[in-house]
Amino acid sequence: QVQLVESGGRLVQPGGSLKLSCATSGFDLDFYAMAWFRQAPGKEREGVSCLSIRDSSVLYVDSVKGRFTISRDSNLNTIYLQMDSLKAEDTAVYYCATNTYPGLGCGTIGLVSKRYTYWGQGTQVTVSS
């Protein structure tokens, strides 16, 4: 049974940093691309970043390039999203997700939410002074 559990969200001041975690179980991270999405109040869910170990591909939405870093700890079956230089517009519920297409890299699956099958419950990130 695939399970994804996010943690690490909290209130942080603009310009601050935060590291989100997504603990996974029930599948092999080596074969499936993982992604972070976010959804702000009144807005559609937006893809933030993707990581595929299979082909070493990484993808970021333009608004977070240079500020966010996706990574993985294979020993812990956990992926992370390091968020630096946070802005008010980064405020959202952040979700991690994976798919059912083994071997597909981020360049193929992209940051399209309907291509991802399994989702965590989300963690709230609020950037405010």
C-alpha positions as CSV (number, residue, x, y, z in Angstrom):
1,Q,0.0,0.0,0.0
2,V,1.5,3.3,-1.1
3,Q,1.7,5.9,1.6
4,L,3.0,9.5,1.5
5,V,3.2,11.6,4.7
6,E,4.3,15.2,4.5
7,S,5.7,17.2,7.4
8,G,7.6,20.4,8.2
9,G,5.2,23.1,7.3
10,R,4.8,26.1,9.6
11,L,4.7,29.9,9.8
12,V,7.9,31.5,8.6
13,Q,8.9,35.1,7.9
14,P,9.5,36.4,4.4
15,G,13.1,35.7,3.4
16,G,13.3,32.7,5.7
17,S,13.9,29.0,5.0
18,L,11.9,25.8,5.5
19,K,12.5,22.2,4.7
20,L,9.6,19.9,4.0
21,S,9.7,16.1,4.2
22,C,7.7,13.4,2.6
23,A,8.1,10.0,4.1
24,T,7.2,7.2,1.6
25,S,6.3,3.6,1.9
26,G,4.8,0.8,-0.3
27,F,6.8,1.4,-3.4
28,D,10.4,1.8,-4.6
29,L,11.6,5.4,-5.0
30,D,14.2,4.3,-7.5
31,F,11.5,3.6,-10.1
32,Y,9.0,6.3,-9.8
33,A,9.2,10.1,-10.2
34,M,8.2,12.1,-7.1
35,A,6.8,15.6,-7.1
36,W,5.9,18.4,-4.9
37,F,2.7,20.4,-5.6
38,R,1.1,23.3,-3.8
39,Q,-2.3,24.8,-3.6
40,A,-3.0,28.3,-2.3
41,P,-6.5,29.4,-1.2
42,G,-8.8,30.0,-4.2
43,K,-6.2,28.8,-6.6
44,E,-5.6,25.7,-8.6
45,R,-3.0,23.1,-7.6
46,E,0.4,24.0,-9.0
47,G,3.4,21.7,-9.7
48,V,6.5,22.9,-7.9
49,S,9.2,20.3,-8.4
50,C,9.9,16.8,-9.7
51,L,12.7,14.3,-9.0
52,S,13.4,11.1,-10.8
53,I,16.2,8.8,-9.6
54,R,15.8,6.6,-12.6
55,D,17.2,9.1,-15.1
56,S,18.5,11.7,-12.6
57,S,16.0,14.3,-13.9
58,V,14.9,17.3,-11.9
59,L,12.3,19.9,-12.7
60,Y,11.2,23.2,-11.1
61,V,8.5,25.6,-11.9
62,D,9.9,29.0,-12.9
63,S,8.7,30.8,-9.8
64,V,10.9,28.7,-7.4
65,K,14.0,28.2,-9.5
66,G,17.1,29.1,-7.6
67,R,15.2,29.2,-4.3
68,F,13.8,25.6,-3.9
69,T,15.8,22.3,-4.0
70,I,14.3,18.9,-4.2
71,S,16.3,16.0,-2.8
72,R,16.1,12.4,-1.5
73,D,17.4,10.3,1.3
74,S,17.4,6.7,-0.1
75,N,18.0,5.2,3.3
76,L,15.0,6.8,4.8
77,N,12.7,6.6,1.7
78,T,12.1,10.2,2.1
79,I,12.1,13.2,-0.3
80,Y,12.6,16.8,0.8
81,L,11.9,20.2,-0.5
82,Q,14.3,22.8,0.8
83,M,12.7,26.2,0.4
84,D,14.9,29.4,0.8
85,S,14.2,33.1,0.3
86,L,10.5,32.4,0.9
87,K,8.0,34.9,-0.3
88,A,4.4,35.6,0.7
89,E,3.2,34.1,-2.6
90,D,4.8,30.7,-1.5
91,T,2.0,30.4,1.1
92,A,0.1,27.2,0.3
93,V,-0.6,23.7,1.3
94,Y,2.2,21.6,0.0
95,Y,1.6,18.0,-1.2
96,C,4.0,15.3,-2.3
97,A,2.9,12.9,-5.0
98,T,4.0,9.9,-7.0
99,N,2.7,8.1,-10.1
100,T,2.2,4.6,-11.5
101,Y,4.5,4.8,-14.5
102,P,7.8,3.1,-13.6
103,G,10.8,4.5,-15.3
104,L,9.4,7.8,-16.5
105,G,11.5,10.8,-15.9
106,C,10.4,14.2,-14.9
107,G,10.8,15.5,-18.5
108,T,8.1,13.1,-19.6
109,I,5.7,13.1,-16.7
110,G,6.1,16.8,-15.9
111,L,4.3,18.7,-13.2
112,V,0.8,17.8,-14.4
113,S,-1.3,16.8,-11.3
114,K,-3.6,14.4,-13.2
115,R,-0.5,12.2,-14.0
116,Y,0.1,11.5,-10.4
117,T,-1.9,8.9,-8.6
118,Y,-0.9,8.9,-5.0
119,W,-0.9,11.9,-2.8
120,G,-0.1,12.8,0.8
121,Q,-2.4,14.8,3.1
122,G,-0.5,18.0,2.7
123,T,1.4,20.4,5.0
124,Q,0.6,24.1,5.5
125,V,3.3,26.6,4.7
126,T,2.5,30.2,5.7
127,V,5.0,33.0,4.8
128,S,4.1,36.1,6.7
129,S,5.6,38.8,8.9
